[in-house]
Amino acid sequence: MPWARVLAIGTLLCSTASSLALGQVVRGRVTQETSAAPVAGALIELLFADSADARAASVLSDPAGGFELRAPGGGRYRLSAKRIGVRRYTSAPFLVAAGETRTQAIVLAAVDYRLPTVVVTASAICAVRPTDRARVTALWDEARTALDAAEISLRDKLFSANVTRYVRTLDPTTLRVITETRSVVRGVVAAPFNSLPADSLSKGGYWREEAGGRTTYYGPDPSVLLSDAFLDDHCFRPVVGAKERAGLTGLAFVPTAGRRVPTVVGTLWLDAQSYELRLVEFGYDRVSAGVDSSVVGGELHFARLPNGAWLVRRWFLRVPVKGRSNQPVTTEGSSPWVLLRPTEPTLSEEGGEVTTDEMRPPARPASIDGVLRDSTGRTPIAGAVVGIGGSSRVSTTDALGRFAFEALPPGPVALVGHAPGYDAFGVSAASANVQLADGERRTLTLTALDARALTLLLCDGRAASWGRGTVHATLRDPVTGAPVAGARVTMQWLSTIGQPAGDSVAQRVTRVSDAQGQVTFCEVPSDRRLTLRVGPANGGALARVETSIAARAVRHVDVTLAAGRPNE
């Protein structure tokens, strides 16, 4: 079943100067109460005073505290101003005549690092516990301010940036990076996500099974989080950050009772002192059968720039990807454990990072000095190739297993080591994800996979029990040497289990080679003769190989077929 993810960097837009058209204008300056200093980045809203304070226009105050809003027509309005960590300001209603330019000063209190109080109304957002309603409403007002500011910053093109985007394939058990590609672009950034409208997500769900067996996942962008539909579909509760979330206070959200379509669950995390929004993490309240929901989801990390603009600084979405089946088609007798799920899942992670001119210090290159050792951690592996995921850079290990990379950009680096004994299994010998600091010279040791780790990779996370091992085979064409896909491969051995003394019975497991010509037999008995046969159920075999395996060991067998069609 093919799967898809929806998390793409938005189109880069050319920055163009904008000016308000002629009409009704409300302008002014925001200052701090005690010092009269200008307040940059305050969220200023022009509200319809006679329409339940619906928003008519919005803007962020500039570095001098200035703002300018265009009213859609003459009428009664209010001004609202919100600075994170400060109680929201709302003016008395005032009239704006057609064509009038009105000046209105706004004075905000100083930040005192206390959660501001808010007035809780009958239409306040849903709280899981009614006693938490006041705190939930106050935390939401702070988070909403940052989300609004991020949307306005994109709309008004308040910053330029370098955008690094990556796509990774991950091992679903260890989250080890299998492949990675990267790209860097520069410009004025649009929204990081391609998402659906909030009403569509509310009605159809945040992931959908579509025609052709395709499943598409959607992440909530700031506009979705701000929507009435999102608030209608979720209830909130305050939480306290621990471990990696220490120093944060959270607003967790869960689906309201009665939701029947897949919905996101997660937490908005705010700084526990300043109440600035730091990140939104989310998952899904239900996923397709066979998918581990604990590793599916994403994060949005936020940052505030010196000019008051807000942006999604870093993001990712991790979703399952399922490939073509290479699991057994038949089992006969008392077979060992065999994985029966129809496909081999991996994870796809797509994300990115935004670095603005204000955030970017002069970069100093980083470097890596490393050693690659065997699975015991004692013997160096010479002649192995260590590469950097998403690039063509490689380093070949010397006689002492040493490798090195110079002039690396600071940031995440995926190291992948390849050695002949492991390449036969279609896996890397070792890998590591490294976060390099500016100017850092990192020293590290890569240790090759041992038999247990290799078994976990080949047997979908299941280790071999005592008295059992793992046999992996690659089938090759006798003329070209190319892998042979779709061949029937049978493993047979004699078993005395359940038989009278001196008797034995043949046990068999049949599998089909995958696109790389590979098959894996997990949990086969150790220390006895194993016969691997390639060919149709009846008739002559195209290949016949005898082997054996030690307890909890892993063995690879190269099989060259005789002339003929392997799957007739």
C-alpha positions as CSV (number, residue, x, y, z in Angstrom):
1,M,0.0,0.0,0.0
2,P,1.5,3.3,-0.9
3,W,1.5,6.0,1.7
4,A,2.1,9.8,1.4
5,R,3.0,12.6,3.7
6,V,2.0,16.2,3.4
7,L,4.6,18.5,4.8
8,A,6.3,20.6,2.2
9,I,8.1,23.9,2.4
10,G,5.9,26.6,0.9
11,T,6.7,28.5,-2.3
12,L,9.3,31.2,-1.9
13,L,7.9,34.5,-2.7
14,C,9.5,37.7,-4.0
15,S,9.3,40.5,-1.5
16,T,7.4,43.5,-2.6
17,A,6.8,46.7,-0.7
18,S,3.2,47.2,0.2
19,S,1.2,50.2,1.2
20,L,-2.3,50.8,2.3
21,A,-4.8,51.9,-0.3
22,L,-6.7,55.1,0.2
23,G,-9.6,54.7,2.6
24,Q,-10.3,54.5,6.3
25,V,-7.1,54.2,8.3
26,V,-6.4,53.7,12.0
27,R,-2.8,54.3,12.9
28,G,-0.9,54.9,16.1
29,R,2.0,53.8,18.3
30,V,2.3,51.2,21.1
31,T,4.4,52.1,24.1
32,Q,5.2,50.6,27.5
33,E,3.4,52.0,30.5
34,T,6.3,52.7,32.8
35,S,9.1,53.6,30.4
36,A,7.2,55.0,27.3
37,A,9.5,52.8,25.3
38,P,8.1,51.5,21.9
39,V,6.8,48.0,21.9
40,A,7.7,46.0,18.7
41,G,5.8,43.0,17.6
42,A,2.6,43.6,19.5
43,L,-0.5,42.1,17.9
44,I,-2.8,44.9,16.9
45,E,-6.4,44.1,15.8
46,L,-9.1,46.3,14.5
47,L,-12.5,44.8,15.6
48,F,-16.1,45.5,14.5
49,A,-17.6,46.9,17.7
50,D,-21.2,46.0,16.6
51,S,-20.4,42.5,15.3
52,A,-19.3,40.6,18.5
53,D,-15.8,42.1,18.0
54,A,-15.1,40.2,14.8
55,R,-11.7,41.0,13.3
56,A,-11.6,43.6,10.5
57,A,-7.8,43.8,10.2
58,S,-4.6,42.9,12.0
59,V,-0.9,43.8,12.0
60,L,2.2,43.6,14.2
61,S,3.7,46.9,15.5
62,D,7.0,47.8,13.9
63,P,10.3,48.3,15.7
64,A,9.3,51.9,16.5
65,G,6.0,50.7,18.0
66,G,4.0,52.0,15.0
67,F,1.0,50.4,13.4
68,E,-1.4,51.2,10.6
69,L,-4.7,49.4,9.8
70,R,-7.2,49.9,7.0
71,A,-10.8,49.7,8.0
72,P,-13.1,48.1,5.3
73,G,-15.6,51.0,5.7
74,G,-16.9,53.7,8.0
75,G,-18.4,52.4,11.3
76,R,-17.9,51.6,14.9
77,Y,-14.6,49.8,15.8
78,R,-12.4,48.8,18.8
79,L,-8.7,48.4,18.9
80,S,-7.2,45.3,20.6
81,A,-3.5,45.0,21.4
82,K,-1.8,41.9,22.9
83,R,1.8,41.5,23.9
84,I,2.8,38.0,25.2
85,G,3.0,38.1,29.0
86,V,0.9,41.2,29.3
87,R,-2.9,41.5,29.7
88,R,-4.8,42.2,26.5
89,Y,-5.7,45.8,25.8
90,T,-9.1,46.6,24.3
91,S,-10.2,50.2,23.6
92,A,-13.6,51.7,24.0
93,P,-15.7,51.8,20.8
94,F,-14.9,54.7,18.4
95,L,-16.3,55.9,15.1
96,V,-14.4,56.0,11.9
97,A,-15.9,58.1,9.1
98,A,-15.6,57.2,5.5
99,G,-12.2,58.3,4.2
100,E,-11.0,59.3,7.7
101,T,-7.5,58.7,9.1
102,R,-7.7,58.3,12.9
103,T,-4.8,58.2,15.3
104,Q,-5.1,56.1,18.4
105,A,-2.3,55.6,21.0
106,I,-2.0,52.3,22.9
107,V,-0.2,51.9,26.2
108,L,0.6,48.4,27.4
109,A,1.7,47.3,30.9
110,A,5.3,46.1,31.4
111,V,6.0,42.4,31.2
112,D,6.1,41.0,34.8
113,Y,6.4,37.2,33.9
114,R,3.0,36.3,35.4
115,L,0.2,34.7,33.4
116,P,-2.2,37.5,32.7
117,T,-5.8,37.1,33.9
118,V,-8.6,36.9,31.3
119,V,-12.3,37.2,31.4
120,V,-13.9,33.8,30.9
121,T,-17.1,33.9,28.8
122,A,-19.8,31.4,28.1
123,S,-18.2,30.8,24.7
124,A,-14.7,30.1,26.1
125,I,-12.8,27.1,24.7
126,C,-13.5,23.7,26.0
127,A,-11.6,22.6,29.2
128,V,-11.2,19.0,30.1
129,R,-11.8,19.9,33.7
130,P,-14.1,22.9,34.4
131,T,-12.0,24.0,37.3
132,D,-9.1,24.6,34.8
133,R,-11.2,26.9,32.5
134,A,-9.6,30.2,33.6
135,R,-6.0,28.9,33.2
136,V,-6.8,27.2,29.9
137,T,-8.3,30.4,28.5
138,A,-5.3,32.4,29.7
139,L,-2.7,30.0,28.2
140,W,-4.6,29.9,25.0
141,D,-4.6,33.7,24.7
142,E,-0.8,33.7,25.0
143,A,-0.4,30.8,22.5
144,R,-2.9,32.4,20.1
145,T,-1.0,35.7,20.1
146,A,2.2,33.9,18.8
147,L,0.2,31.9,16.2
148,D,-1.5,35.1,15.0
149,A,1.9,36.9,14.9
150,A,3.4,34.0,12.9
151,E,0.6,34.2,10.3
152,I,0.9,38.0,10.0
153,S,4.7,37.8,9.7
154,L,4.2,35.5,6.7
155,R,1.4,37.6,5.2
156,D,3.4,40.8,5.5
157,K,6.7,39.3,4.5
158,L,8.5,40.6,7.6
159,F,11.7,38.5,7.2
160,S,13.9,36.8,4.6
161,A,15.6,33.6,5.4
162,N,17.5,30.5,4.3
163,V,15.3,27.5,4.3
164,T,16.9,24.0,4.7
165,R,14.5,21.3,3.8
166,Y,15.2,17.5,4.2
167,V,13.5,14.2,3.5
168,R,14.6,11.1,5.5
169,T,13.8,7.5,5.5
170,L,13.9,6.1,9.1
171,D,14.0,2.7,10.6
172,P,10.6,2.4,12.4
173,T,12.1,0.6,15.5
174,T,15.3,2.6,16.2
175,L,14.5,5.8,14.1
176,R,17.9,5.3,12.5
177,V,18.4,7.4,9.4
178,I,18.5,5.1,6.3
179,T,18.5,7.7,3.6
180,E,18.4,11.5,3.6
181,T,18.3,14.3,1.0
182,R,18.6,18.0,1.6
183,S,18.1,21.3,-0.2
184,V,18.6,25.0,0.7
185,V,16.8,27.9,-0.8
186,R,16.7,31.6,0.1
187,G,13.9,34.1,0.0
188,V,10.8,35.4,1.8
189,V,9.2,32.4,3.3
190,A,5.5,31.4,2.8
191,A,3.8,28.8,5.0
192,P,5.9,25.7,5.9
193,F,3.0,23.3,5.5
194,N,0.7,22.5,2.6
195,S,-2.4,21.7,4.6
196,L,-6.1,21.6,3.9
197,P,-8.6,24.2,5.2
198,A,-9.6,23.7,8.8
199,D,-13.2,23.0,8.0
200,S,-12.1,20.2,5.6
201,L,-9.8,18.6,8.2
202,S,-12.7,18.8,10.8
203,K,-15.1,17.0,8.5
204,G,-12.8,14.6,6.7
205,G,-10.1,14.0,9.3
206,Y,-6.3,14.6,9.5
207,W,-5.5,11.5,7.5
208,R,-7.5,9.9,4.7
209,E,-7.4,6.6,2.9
210,E,-7.8,7.5,-0.8
211,A,-8.3,5.8,-4.1
212,G,-5.6,3.2,-5.0
213,G,-4.8,2.4,-1.3
214,R,-3.0,5.7,-0.8
215,T,-3.1,7.3,2.7
216,T,-2.4,11.0,3.1
217,Y,-1.5,12.6,6.4
218,Y,-2.0,16.3,7.2
219,G,-0.3,18.4,9.8
220,P,-2.0,21.4,11.5
221,D,-0.4,24.7,10.5
222,P,-0.9,27.9,12.5
223,S,-4.0,28.9,10.5
224,V,-5.6,25.5,11.4
225,L,-4.7,25.9,15.1
226,L,-6.3,29.3,15.1
227,S,-9.5,28.2,13.5
228,D,-12.9,28.0,15.1
229,A,-13.1,24.4,13.7
230,F,-10.0,23.4,15.6
231,L,-11.4,24.9,18.9
232,D,-14.8,23.2,18.3
233,D,-13.1,19.8,17.8
234,H,-10.8,19.8,20.8
235,C,-10.8,20.2,24.6
236,F,-7.7,21.6,26.5
237,R,-6.0,21.0,29.8
238,P,-2.9,22.6,31.4
239,V,0.2,20.3,31.8
240,V,3.6,20.8,33.3
241,G,6.7,20.0,31.3
242,A,9.2,17.4,32.5
243,K,12.4,15.8,31.2
244,E,13.1,17.3,27.7
245,R,10.2,19.7,28.3
246,A,11.4,21.0,31.6
247,G,11.0,24.7,32.0
248,L,7.8,24.7,29.8
249,T,4.2,24.9,30.6
250,G,1.8,23.2,28.3
251,L,-1.7,23.3,26.9
252,A,-2.6,19.8,25.9
253,F,-5.4,19.2,23.4
254,V,-7.6,16.1,22.8
255,P,-10.6,15.5,20.6
256,T,-14.0,16.3,22.0
257,A,-16.3,13.5,22.8
258,G,-18.1,12.0,19.8
259,R,-15.5,12.7,17.2
260,R,-15.7,10.0,14.5
261,V,-12.9,11.0,12.1
262,P,-9.1,10.9,12.7
263,T,-8.0,13.9,14.7
264,V,-4.8,15.3,16.0
265,V,-3.8,15.3,19.6
266,G,-0.9,17.1,21.2
267,T,0.4,20.0,23.3
268,L,1.2,23.6,22.8
269,W,4.3,24.2,24.9
270,L,5.0,27.7,26.2
271,D,8.0,29.1,28.2
272,A,7.0,28.8,31.9
273,Q,8.3,32.3,32.7
274,S,7.7,34.5,29.6
275,Y,4.7,32.5,28.2
276,E,6.1,32.7,24.7
277,L,5.1,29.8,22.5
278,R,8.1,27.5,22.0
279,L,6.6,24.5,20.1
280,V,3.5,22.5,19.1
281,E,3.9,18.7,19.1
282,F,1.1,16.6,17.7
283,G,0.2,13.0,16.9
284,Y,-3.0,11.3,15.8
285,D,-5.8,9.8,18.0
286,R,-6.0,6.8,15.7
287,V,-3.9,5.5,12.8
288,S,-4.3,2.7,10.2
289,A,-4.0,-0.9,11.3
290,G,-0.4,-2.1,11.7
291,V,1.0,1.4,12.3
292,D,2.8,2.3,15.5
293,S,1.1,5.5,16.5
294,S,3.9,6.5,19.0
295,V,6.3,7.4,16.2
296,V,3.8,9.1,13.9
297,G,3.3,12.8,14.2
298,G,5.2,16.0,14.1
299,E,6.5,19.2,15.7
300,L,6.4,23.0,15.0
301,H,9.0,25.1,16.7
302,F,8.5,28.8,17.0
303,A,10.8,31.8,17.4
304,R,10.5,35.6,17.9
305,L,12.8,37.9,15.9
306,P,14.2,41.2,17.2
307,N,11.8,43.1,15.0
308,G,8.8,41.5,16.6
309,A,8.1,39.0,13.8
310,W,7.3,35.4,14.6
311,L,8.1,32.4,12.5
312,V,8.0,28.6,12.4
313,R,11.7,28.1,12.9
314,R,11.8,24.3,12.6
315,W,9.3,21.6,11.8
316,F,8.9,17.9,10.8
317,L,6.2,15.4,10.1
318,R,6.9,11.7,10.5
319,V,4.6,9.2,8.7
320,P,4.6,5.5,7.8
321,V,5.5,4.3,4.4
322,K,4.8,0.8,3.3
323,G,6.6,-1.0,0.5
324,R,6.0,-4.1,-1.6
325,S,5.5,-7.4,0.3
326,N,8.2,-10.0,0.5
327,Q,6.6,-12.1,3.2
328,P,5.9,-15.9,2.9
329,V,3.3,-17.2,0.6
330,T,2.9,-20.7,2.2
331,T,4.0,-22.5,5.4
332,E,4.0,-26.2,5.8
333,G,4.2,-28.3,8.9
334,S,5.2,-26.9,12.3
335,S,7.0,-23.8,11.0
336,P,9.1,-21.4,13.0
337,W,7.9,-17.8,13.6
338,V,7.2,-16.1,10.3
339,L,6.1,-12.4,9.9
340,L,2.7,-12.4,8.2
341,R,2.1,-8.7,7.8
342,P,1.6,-7.9,4.1
343,T,4.2,-5.2,3.8
344,E,7.5,-4.0,5.3
345,P,7.0,-0.5,6.9
346,T,9.5,2.3,7.1
347,L,9.0,5.9,8.3
348,S,9.3,9.0,6.1
349,E,10.2,12.2,7.9
350,E,10.0,15.5,6.0
351,G,10.9,18.8,7.7
352,G,12.9,21.9,7.5
353,E,14.6,24.7,9.4
354,V,14.5,28.5,8.8
355,T,17.5,30.7,9.5
356,T,16.9,34.4,9.1
357,D,19.5,37.1,8.8
358,E,18.7,38.2,12.4
359,M,19.2,34.6,13.7
360,R,22.3,33.7,11.7
361,P,25.7,34.5,13.3
362,P,28.8,34.1,11.2
363,A,29.2,30.3,10.7
364,R,32.4,28.5,11.5
365,P,32.9,25.1,9.8
366,A,32.8,21.9,11.9
367,S,34.7,18.7,11.5
368,I,34.5,15.0,12.5
369,D,37.3,12.6,13.4
370,G,36.0,9.0,13.8
371,V,36.8,5.3,14.1
372,L,34.8,2.4,12.8
373,R,35.1,-0.8,14.8
374,D,33.6,-4.3,14.5
375,S,30.6,-5.5,16.5
376,T,32.8,-6.3,19.5
377,G,34.0,-2.7,19.7
378,R,37.7,-3.8,19.7
379,T,38.8,-4.4,16.2
380,P,39.0,-1.6,13.6
381,I,37.4,-2.1,10.2
382,A,39.7,-1.1,7.4
383,G,38.6,-0.2,3.9
384,A,35.0,0.6,4.9
385,V,33.3,3.6,3.3
386,V,31.7,6.2,5.7
387,G,29.4,8.6,4.0
388,I,27.2,11.6,5.0
389,G,23.5,11.2,4.3
390,G,22.1,13.5,1.6
391,S,25.6,14.3,0.1
392,S,28.2,12.7,-2.1
393,R,31.0,13.1,0.6
394,V,32.6,9.9,1.7
395,S,35.7,8.9,3.7
396,T,37.4,5.4,3.4
397,T,38.7,4.0,6.7
398,D,42.5,3.4,7.0
399,A,44.2,0.4,8.6
400,L,43.2,1.6,12.0
401,G,39.6,2.2,11.0
402,R,39.9,5.9,11.0
403,F,37.9,8.4,8.9
404,A,37.5,12.2,8.9
405,F,35.4,15.0,7.5
406,E,36.4,18.6,7.3
407,A,34.6,21.9,6.6
408,L,31.1,20.6,7.5
409,P,28.3,23.1,8.0
410,P,27.0,23.2,11.6
411,G,23.8,21.3,12.2
412,P,22.5,17.8,11.9
413,V,24.7,15.2,10.1
414,A,23.8,11.6,9.4
415,L,26.8,9.3,9.2
416,V,26.4,5.9,7.5
417,G,29.2,3.3,7.4
418,H,29.3,0.6,4.6
419,A,31.3,-2.6,4.9
420,P,31.3,-5.7,2.5
421,G,30.0,-8.2,5.1
422,Y,27.0,-6.0,5.8
423,D,26.3,-4.8,2.2
424,A,25.3,-8.4,1.4
425,F,22.4,-8.1,3.9
426,G,21.3,-4.8,2.3
427,V,22.0,-2.8,5.5
428,S,24.7,-0.4,6.6
429,A,27.3,-1.6,9.1
430,A,26.9,1.4,11.4
431,S,25.2,4.7,11.5
432,A,24.9,7.8,13.8
433,N,23.0,11.1,13.8
434,V,25.2,13.9,15.0
435,Q,24.3,17.5,15.8
436,L,27.4,19.6,15.1
437,A,27.8,23.0,16.9
438,D,29.4,26.0,15.2
439,G,33.2,25.4,14.9
440,E,33.0,22.0,16.7
441,R,35.6,19.3,16.1
442,R,33.7,16.1,17.1
443,T,35.5,12.8,17.9
444,L,33.4,9.7,17.8
445,T,33.4,5.9,17.4
446,L,31.0,3.9,15.2
447,T,30.4,0.3,16.2
448,A,29.2,-2.1,13.6
449,L,25.9,-4.0,14.2
450,D,26.2,-7.3,16.1
451,A,24.2,-10.5,15.3
452,R,21.3,-9.4,17.6
453,A,21.0,-6.0,16.1
454,L,21.2,-7.4,12.6
455,T,18.5,-9.9,13.4
456,L,16.3,-7.1,14.7
457,L,16.7,-5.3,11.4
458,L,16.1,-8.3,9.2
459,C,13.2,-9.8,11.3
460,D,11.2,-6.6,11.8
461,G,12.3,-6.0,15.4
462,R,12.2,-9.6,16.7
463,A,15.3,-11.2,18.2
464,A,16.1,-14.9,17.7
465,S,15.2,-17.2,20.6
466,W,17.8,-19.7,21.9
467,G,18.3,-22.6,19.5
468,R,17.2,-20.5,16.5
469,G,19.1,-18.3,14.0
470,T,18.5,-16.2,10.9
471,V,19.4,-17.1,7.2
472,H,19.4,-14.4,4.6
473,A,19.9,-15.2,0.9
474,T,20.3,-13.2,-2.3
475,L,19.3,-14.9,-5.6
476,R,21.3,-14.0,-8.8
477,D,20.8,-14.6,-12.5
478,P,23.4,-17.1,-13.9
479,V,24.3,-14.9,-16.8
480,T,24.0,-11.3,-15.7
481,G,24.5,-11.7,-12.0
482,A,21.5,-9.4,-11.4
483,P,19.1,-10.0,-8.5
484,V,16.2,-12.2,-9.2
485,A,12.8,-11.0,-7.9
486,G,9.6,-13.0,-7.4
487,A,11.3,-16.4,-7.0
488,R,9.8,-19.1,-4.7
489,V,12.3,-20.1,-2.1
490,T,11.8,-23.0,0.4
491,M,13.8,-23.7,3.5
492,Q,13.5,-27.3,4.7
493,W,14.9,-29.2,7.7
494,L,14.1,-32.4,9.7
495,S,12.4,-32.1,13.0
496,T,12.0,-34.7,15.8
497,I,9.6,-32.5,17.8
498,G,6.4,-34.5,18.6
499,Q,7.7,-37.6,16.8
500,P,8.3,-41.1,18.2
501,A,11.9,-41.9,19.1
502,G,14.1,-42.2,16.1
503,D,11.5,-40.6,13.7
504,S,11.6,-37.2,12.1
505,V,9.4,-35.1,9.8
506,A,10.3,-32.5,7.2
507,Q,9.5,-28.9,8.1
508,R,9.3,-26.3,5.4
509,V,8.8,-22.5,5.0
510,T,8.3,-20.9,1.6
511,R,8.9,-17.3,0.8
512,V,9.2,-15.0,-2.3
513,S,12.3,-13.0,-3.1
514,D,11.9,-9.2,-3.1
515,A,12.8,-6.6,-5.7
516,Q,16.5,-6.9,-4.6
517,G,16.4,-10.7,-4.9
518,Q,16.6,-11.1,-1.2
519,V,14.7,-13.4,1.3
520,T,15.1,-13.8,5.0
521,F,14.2,-16.8,7.1
522,C,13.8,-15.9,10.8
523,E,13.8,-18.4,13.7
524,V,15.1,-21.4,11.8
525,P,16.5,-24.2,14.0
526,S,20.3,-24.1,14.7
527,D,22.9,-26.8,14.5
528,R,21.2,-28.9,11.9
529,R,21.2,-29.3,8.1
530,L,19.1,-26.7,6.3
531,T,18.2,-27.1,2.7
532,L,17.4,-24.0,0.7
533,R,15.6,-24.8,-2.6
534,V,14.6,-22.3,-5.4
535,G,12.0,-23.3,-7.9
536,P,8.4,-24.4,-8.4
537,A,6.6,-26.6,-5.9
538,N,6.9,-29.7,-8.2
539,G,9.8,-30.4,-10.6
540,G,13.5,-29.7,-10.7
541,A,15.0,-27.0,-8.6
542,L,16.8,-24.0,-10.1
543,A,19.1,-24.0,-7.2
544,R,19.7,-26.1,-4.1
545,V,22.0,-25.1,-1.3
546,E,22.7,-26.8,2.0
547,T,23.8,-24.8,5.0
548,S,23.5,-24.6,8.8
549,I,23.3,-21.8,11.4
550,A,24.6,-21.5,15.0
551,A,22.2,-20.4,17.7
552,R,21.3,-16.7,17.5
553,A,23.7,-16.2,14.6
554,V,23.0,-14.6,11.2
555,R,24.2,-16.1,7.9
556,H,24.1,-14.8,4.4
557,V,24.0,-17.1,1.3
558,D,24.6,-16.1,-2.3
559,V,22.6,-18.3,-4.6
560,T,23.2,-18.4,-8.4
561,L,20.3,-19.9,-10.2
562,A,20.5,-22.5,-12.9
563,A,19.1,-21.6,-16.3
564,G,15.3,-21.4,-16.3
565,R,12.5,-19.3,-14.9
566,P,12.5,-19.1,-11.1
567,N,8.8,-18.6,-10.6
568,E,7.2,-20.9,-13.1
